[in-house]
Amino acid sequence: MLLAYVRDGGAETLAAMGVTGVPSGMPGFRGTLAETDILDILAHIRRSWPPELQRHQDSISHAR
């Protein structure tokens, strides 16, 4: 979901999930950044998280 949020923007991603009435100022970066660049940026941010937060995110991501 985070990749889609950054790539497509908040409003488009939330609408695709059926979420309505939630404003989002997050722009999409499709056409500006390649998907691999977005994934690299997200990985860089994630590496700055404490280990317990990384484990928690892993448990959420792998549960889907």
C-alpha positions as CSV (number, residue, x, y, z in Angstrom):
1,M,0.0,0.0,0.0
2,L,2.8,2.5,0.8
3,L,4.3,2.0,-2.7
4,A,0.9,2.8,-4.2
5,Y,0.4,5.8,-1.9
6,V,3.7,7.3,-3.0
7,R,3.4,6.3,-6.7
8,D,-0.3,7.1,-7.2
9,G,-1.0,9.7,-4.5
10,G,-3.1,9.5,-1.4
11,A,-6.5,10.3,-2.9
12,E,-6.2,7.7,-5.7
13,T,-4.9,5.0,-3.4
14,L,-7.6,5.6,-0.7
15,A,-10.3,5.6,-3.4
16,A,-9.0,2.3,-4.8
17,M,-9.3,0.8,-1.3
18,G,-12.9,2.1,-1.0
19,V,-12.0,4.8,1.5
20,T,-14.1,7.9,0.9
21,G,-14.3,11.2,2.7
22,V,-10.7,11.3,3.8
23,P,-8.7,14.2,2.3
24,S,-5.1,13.6,1.3
25,G,-2.6,16.1,0.3
26,M,-0.1,13.5,-0.7
27,P,0.7,13.9,-4.4
28,G,1.6,10.9,-6.6
29,F,5.1,10.6,-8.1
30,R,4.2,8.4,-11.0
31,G,6.1,9.8,-14.0
32,T,8.5,11.7,-11.7
33,L,10.1,8.8,-9.9
34,A,10.6,5.2,-11.2
35,E,9.0,2.5,-9.1
36,T,12.4,1.2,-8.2
37,D,13.4,4.7,-7.0
38,I,10.3,4.9,-4.8
39,L,11.1,1.5,-3.3
40,D,14.7,2.6,-2.7
41,I,13.5,5.7,-0.9
42,L,11.1,3.7,1.2
43,A,13.8,1.2,2.1
44,H,16.1,4.0,3.1
45,I,13.4,5.5,5.4
46,R,12.6,2.1,6.9
47,R,16.3,1.5,7.8
48,S,16.2,4.6,10.0
49,W,13.4,3.0,12.2
50,P,14.2,1.2,15.4
51,P,14.4,-2.6,15.1
52,E,11.2,-3.2,17.0
53,L,9.3,-1.0,14.6
54,Q,10.8,-2.8,11.6
55,R,9.6,-6.1,13.1
56,H,6.2,-4.7,13.7
57,Q,5.9,-3.5,10.1
58,D,7.2,-6.9,8.9
59,S,4.4,-8.6,10.9
60,I,1.7,-6.4,9.4
61,S,3.1,-6.6,5.8
62,H,3.4,-10.4,5.9
63,A,-0.1,-10.9,7.4
64,R,-1.7,-9.6,4.2
